[in-house]
Amino acid sequence: MYIEIIALKFYDYATFIKGYSKHTVRRYKSCLTFFCRINNIKTIEEIDEPMVRTFFINGRAHRKWTPATFVSYYLVLLVFFRWCIKQGYITTNFADDIEIPRPDKKLPPKLTKQDALRLLEVVYNYPYEFKFLRYRNHAIFATFLFAGLRKSELINLKFVDVDIKNLSIFISQGKGKKDRIIPISYTLAQTLKRYIDERSRLKKTCPEFFASSTQNNGYSDGGLRHLIIQMRKASGVNFSAHKLRHTFATLMLEGGCDIYSLSKMMGHSDIKTTTIYLAASAEHLRSQMTKHPLNDL
């Protein structure tokens, strides 16, 4: 049976039955398309275990895959073959016996407190053509650094989800289809309020919280990418949206936030995911060393 037809059915299953996000389904498509193209696969019957094993060996040896890339392809093929077995297309999961490389234990990249402050200063003082851009862009980067939102969560944030009065942001259906509430500081609330006032003055009525400057609709993913590139050049600070999220987590720990509360604010399913920030925060670890009982000698 043609692999393209089977793959389309698999994407529909992932989307409509399992309810996976567009990002996840897009990753499935990318990995499966690459696997089929590299091996010149037309039908499901052409796939066998040696082919799959060679695919992963070549990925590590010739394409220089990182362990994370290896695991990404492995999980996609594992899930796809498992689904194919249930549908009766194949009888063996060809990825079952593939050995997974040990993942790199890298600390999450982050900005220092000084770089974070410099970035916010540059974003606010940049010579914009309109006041709306100044307030909106400053609110965007402040939200990343003061609330730790993911890029997709910020783009999809709705106007009704930001509660300035009660100092909170509601994240609807974040990663893993989970809702959560993030408390916000008075400092962030002031920044958001200033943007809201300017947005109202320009009669922006779109449901998205962060609006386009030229149209009455939400700020786009492409627009945010362009803004990040622009502010990298202007500030001299090398960062990404996800690096700002890591910065939020690390600064929160350095400020004394407990790991359980941080895990809830970050939207992590497993608190073990949050514990990596303990190692990333030298200041937090240093503060714990002061608790050694022999320090009083």
SEGU-310951 format. One record per atom (N, C-alpha, C): x, y, z; residue in one letter. Coordinates in steps of 0.1 Angstrom, whole numbers, plus 5000, padded with zeros to 4 digits. Example, Ala and Ser with C-alpha at 12.3 -4.5 7.8 and 13.67 -1.06 7.14 Angstrom:
<recs>
513249435078A 512349555078A 513249675078A 512849785071S 513749895071S 512950005079S 
</recs>
This chain:
<recs>
500849885000M 500050005000M 500950135000M 500550234993Y 501350354992Y 501550425005Y 502750455008I 503150515021I 502450655023I 502250725012E 501650865013E 500250855018E 499450755013I 498050735017I 498050705032I 498950615036I 498950565050I 499350685059I 500350765055A 500750875063A 499650985065A 498851005054L 497751095055L 496751055066L 496450925066K 495550865076K 496150875090K 497450865091F 498150875104F 498051015109F 498251115100Y 498151255104Y 496751295109Y 495751235102D 494351265106D 494051195120D 494651085122Y 494451015135Y 495051095146Y 496351145143A 497051235153A 496251365156A 495651415146T 494951545147T 493551535154T 492751445148F 491351435152F 491051335163F 491851235164I 491551125174I 492451155187I 493751175185K 494551205196K 494551345201K 494151435191G 494151575195G 495451645197G 496451595189Y 497851655190Y 497851795184Y 498751885188S 498852015184S 499252025169S 499052135163K 499552155149K 501052135148K 501752185158H 503152175159H 503652035159H 502951945167T 503351805168T 503051735154T 501951755148V 501551695136V 502551745125V 502951865125R 503851925115R 505251855117R 505651825129R 506851745131R 506751605126R 505551545128Y 505351405123Y 505551405108Y 504951505101K 505051515086K 506451535082K 507151625088S 508551655085S 509451535086S 509351465097C 510151345099C 509851235090C 508551205088L 508151095079L 508551125065L 508351245060T 508651285047T 510151275044T 510951315054F 512351305052F 512851155052F 512251075060F 512550935061F 512250865048F 511050895042C 510650835029C 511550885018C 511851015018R 512651065007R 514051015007R 514651005018I 516050955019I 516150815014I 515150735018N 515150595014N 514350555002N 513850664995N 513150644982N 511950544984N 511250564995I 510150464998I 508850514991I 508150414985K 506850444978K 505750364985K 506050244990T 505050164997T 505550115010T 504650085019I 504950045033I 505649915033I 505449835023E 506149695022E 507649705020E 508149825015E 509549835013E 510349855025E 509649895036I 510349925049I 510749795056I 511949785061D 512349675069D 513349725080D 513649635089E 514549685101E 515949725097E 516649665087P 517949715083P 517849855077P 516749885070M 516650015064M 516550125075M 515750095085V 515550185096V 516750205104V 517450095107R 518750095114R 519750175107R 519850155094T 520850235086T 520550385086T 519250415085F 518750555086F 519250625098F 519250555109F 519650625122F 521150625123F 521850525118I 523350525118I 523850635109I 523250655097N 523750755088N 523450895094N 522350905101G 521951035108G 523051075117G 523550985125R 524551015135R 525951035129R 526250945120A 527650935114A 527851045103A 526851065095H 527151155083H 526351285084H 525151285090R 524451415091R 524651485104R 525451415113K 525951475126K 524751515135K 523751425135W 522551445144W 523051455158W 522451545166T 522551555180T 521751445186T 521951405199P 521051305205P 519551345205P 519351475206A 517951525206A 517251505193A 518051535182T 517551515168T 517251365166T 518151275170F 518051135169F 516751085176F 516551135188V 515351095196V 514151145190V 514151265184S 512951315177S 512551225166S 513451185157Y 513151095146Y 512650965151Y 513350915162Y 513050785167Y 511650775172Y 511250875180L 509850875186L 508750885175L 509050965165V 508050975154V 507850835147V 508950775143L 508850645136L 508350535146L 508650545158L 508150445168L 506650455169L 506150575170V 504650595171V 503950565158V 504550595147F 504050565133F 503950415131F 505050345134F 504950205132F 504050135141F 503950185153R 502950125163R 501550145158R 501250255152W 499950285147W 499650195135W 500750175126C 500650085114C 500349945118C 500849895129I 500649755134I 499149745138I 498649845145K 497249845149K 496249845137K 496749905126Q 495849915114Q 496049795105Q 497049705108G 497249585100G 498149605088G 498849725087Y 499649745076Y 501049675077Y 501549655089I 502749585091I 502549495104I 503549405106T 503449325118T 504549345128T 505549425124T 506749445133T 506949595134T 507349635146N 507749775148N 509249785146N 509649835135F 511049835130F 511949925139F 511350005147A 512150095156A 512250045170A 511649935173D 511649875187D 513049855192D 513949795184D 515249755189D 516349865186D 515949975182I 516950085180I 517450135194I 518750145196E 519350195208E 519350345207E 518850415218I 518850555218I 520150615224I 520750715218P 521950775224P 521650845237P 522650855246R 522450925258R 522351075255R 521351145260P 521151285257P 522151375264P 522551485257D 523451575263D 522851645275D 523551665286K 523051725297K 523551875298K 522951955289K 523252095287K 522352175296K 522952285302L 522152375309L 521352465300L 520152495303P 519352585294P 519952715293P 520052765280P 520652905278P 519753015284P 520453115290K 519653215296K 520453345295K 519753455298L 520453585299L 520853615313L 521853695315T 522153745329T 521053855332T 521053885345K 520053995349K 520454125342K 521754155340Q 522154275334Q 521754275319Q 521854165312D 521454155298D 519954175297D 519254105306A 517754115305A 517254265307A 517954335317L 517554475319L 517954555307L 519154525301R 519554605289R 518554585278R 518154465276L 517154435265L 515954515267L 515354515279L 514154585281L 514354735279L 515454785283E 515754925281E 515854965266E 516554875258V 516654905244V 515354895237V 514554795240V 513254775234V 512354895236V 512454955248Y 511555075252Y 512055195245Y 513455215244N 513955335239N 514255335224N 513955225218Y 514255215203Y 513455325196Y 514055385185P 513355495178P 512255455169P 511155415175Y 509955375167Y 509255495160Y 508555455150E 507755565143E 506555595150E 505955495157F 504655515164F 504855475179F 504055545188K 504055515202K 503555385205K 502555335197F 501955205199F 503055095198F 503955105189L 505055005187L 505855005200L 506155115205R 507055125217R 506355045229R 505055075231Y 504355015243Y 504054865240Y 503754835228R 503454695225R 504654605226R 505754645219N 506954575219N 507654555233N 507554665241H 508054655255H 507154555263H 505854555261A 504954465268A 505254325264A 505554295251I 505854165246I 507154105253I 508154185254F 509454135260F 509354125275F 508554215281A 508354215295A 507554095299A 506554055290T 505753935293T 506653805293T 507553805283F 508453685282F 509253675295F 509853795299L 510853795310L 510153795324L 508953845325F 508353855338F 507253745341F 506853675330A 505853565332A 506253435326A 507353425317G 507853305312G 506953235302G 506153305294L 505353245284L 506153185273L 505653075267R 506153025255R 505753115243R 506553105232K 506253195221K 504853175216K 504453045214S 503053015209S 502053065219S 502353065232E 501353105242E 501153255241E 502253325239L 502153475238L 501453515225L 501653455214I 500953485201I 499453455202I 499153345209N 497753305210N 497053365222N 497753445230L 497053505242L 495953595238L 494753575245K 493653655242K 493453775251K 492853885246F 492654005254F 491953975268F 490953885267V 490153855279V 490953775289V 492053715285D 492853635294D 493853705302D 493953835300V 494853925308V 494054005318V 494253975331D 493454035341D 494354135349D 494354255345I 495254355352I 494854375366I 493554385368K 492954415382K 493454305392K 493354175388N 493654065397N 495054015395N 495854085387L 497254055385L 497553905381L 496853875370S 497053735365S 496853725350S 497453625344I 497353585330I 496853445329I 495753425322F 495253285320F 495753235307F 496453115307I 496953045295I 495952935292I 495252955281S 494252855276S 494952755267S 494852625271Q 495352515262Q 496752545258Q 497652555268G 499052565265G 499652425260G 500952415261K 501552285257K 500952175264K 500652065257G 499951945263G 498551965266G 497952075260K 496452105261K 496152135276K 497052205283K 496752235297K 496452385299K 495552415307D 495252545311D 496052575324D 496452705325R 497152745338R 496952895340R 497152935352I 497053075356I 498453125361I 498953235355I 500253285359I 500053415367I 500453425379P 500353555386P 501353645380P 501053775379I 502053875374I 502353975384I 503454035383S 503954135392S 503254275389S 503354365399Y 502854495396Y 503654565385Y 504954545384T 505754605374T 505254565360T 505054425358L 504554385345L 503154435343L 502254445353A 500954495351A 500954635346A 501854725352Q 501954855347Q 502254865332Q 503254785328T 503654775314T 502554735305T 501754635309L 500654585301L 499554685301L 499254755312K 498254855312K 498554975303K 499755015302R 500155125293R 499955075279R 500254955275Y 499954905262Y 498454895259Y 497654855269I 496254835267I 495654975265I 496055075272D 495555215270D 495755265256D 496955235251E 497355285238E 496555205227E 496455075230R 495654985221R 494255035220R 493655075231S 492255125231S 492155255224S 493155345226R 493155475219R 493055455204R 493755355199L 493755325184L 492555235180L 491755205190K 490455135187K 490854995181K 491854925187K 492154785183K 491154695190K 490354625183T 489254535189T 489454385186T 490554345181C 490854205178C 490854125191C 490453995191P 490453915203P 491853885208P 492853895200E 494253865205E 494753985213E 495553955223F 495954055232F 497054145225F 497954085219F 498954165212F 498554185197F 498354305193A 497754335180A 498754385170A 498454365158S 499254415147S 499254575147S 500254635143S 500254785143S 499554845131S 499454765120T 498854815108T 497354775105T 497054655112Q 495654605109Q 495054565123Q 493754545123N 493054515135N 492954365137N 494154305137N 494154155140N 495354125149N 495553995153G 496653965162G 497953975156G 498953985164Y 500353995160Y 500753855155Y 501453845144S 501753725138S 503053665143S 503253535140D 504453465144D 505653525136D 505453545123G 506453605115G 506853745120G 505853825124G 506153955129G 507053955142G 506753855150L 507553835163L 508953795159L 509153705150R 510453665146R 511253785141R 510653865133H 511253985127H 511654085139H 510754095148L 511054185160L 512254135168L 512254005170I 513353955178I 514753975171I 514753955158I 515953985150I 516354125151I 515354215150Q 515554355151Q 516154395164Q 515654345175M 516154375188M 517454315192M 517754195186R 519054145188R 520154235183R 519954285171K 520854385164K 520954515173K 519854565177A 519854695184A 520454685198A 520254565205S 520754555219S 522154495220S 522554415209G 523754335210G 523654215219G 522454185223V 522154075232V 521653955223V 522353845224N 521953725216N 520853645224N 519653645219F 518553575226F 517553525216F 516753435221S 515553385214S 514353395223S 513153375218A 511953375227A 512153275238A 512653155235H 512753045245H 513853075255H 514853145250K 515953185260K 515453285270K 514453365266L 513853455276L 513053385286L 512353275282R 511653185291R 512553125301R 513753075296H 514753015305H 515253125315H 515353245310T 515853355319T 514853375330T 513553385326F 512453395337F 512653295348F 512753165344A 512853055353A 514053075362A 515153105356T 516453115364T 516353235374T 515853345369L 515753465378L 514753445389L 513753365386M 512753335397M 513353255408M 514153155404L 514853075414L 515853155422L 516553245415E 517553325422E 516853425431E 515653465428G 514853555437G 514253485449G 514353345450G 513853275461G 512553195458G 512053195446C 510853115443C 511152965445C 510152895451D 510352745453D 510052675440D 510652555439I 510652485426I 509252435422I 508352405432Y 507052355429Y 506152475423Y 506252595429S 505552705423S 505952735409S 507352735407L 507852765394L 507352665384L 507352535388S 506852435379S 505452465374S 504552505383K 503252535379K 503152655370K 503952765373M 503952875364M 504452855350M 505452755350M 506052725337M 505152635328M 504252565335G 503352475328G 503952335325G 504952295334H 505652165332H 504752055337H 504651945330S 503951825334S 504651755345S 505951755345D 506751685354D 507751785361D 507751785374I 508551875381I 510051855378I 510451735374K 511751705370K 512251795359K 511351835350T 511751925339T 512152055345T 511552095356T 511852235362T 513152225370T 513552115375T 514752105383T 516052135376T 516052135362I 517252165355I 517652305357I 516652395361Y 517052535363Y 517752555376Y 517652455385L 518452465398L 519952465394L 520352375385A 521752365381A 522152485373A 521252555366A 521552665357A 521752795365A 521252795378S 521252915386S 522452905396S 523552965392A 524752965401A 524453045414A 523653155413E 523353235425E 522453155434E 521553075429H 520652995438H 521552895445H 522452825438L 523252725444L 524152785455L 524652905451R 525552975461R 524853015473R 523553055472S 522853085484S 522552965493S 522452845486Q 522252725494Q 523452685502Q 524652725497M 525952685504M 526052765517M 525452885518T 525552955530T 524852885542T 524052785538K 523252715549K 524152605555K 525352585550H 526252485556H 526552515571H 526252415580P 526352445594P 527752485599P 528852445591L 530152475595L 530552625591L 529752695584N 530052825580N 530152925592N 529552885603D 529552965615D 530852955623D 531752855619L 532952835627L 533952955625L 
</recs>
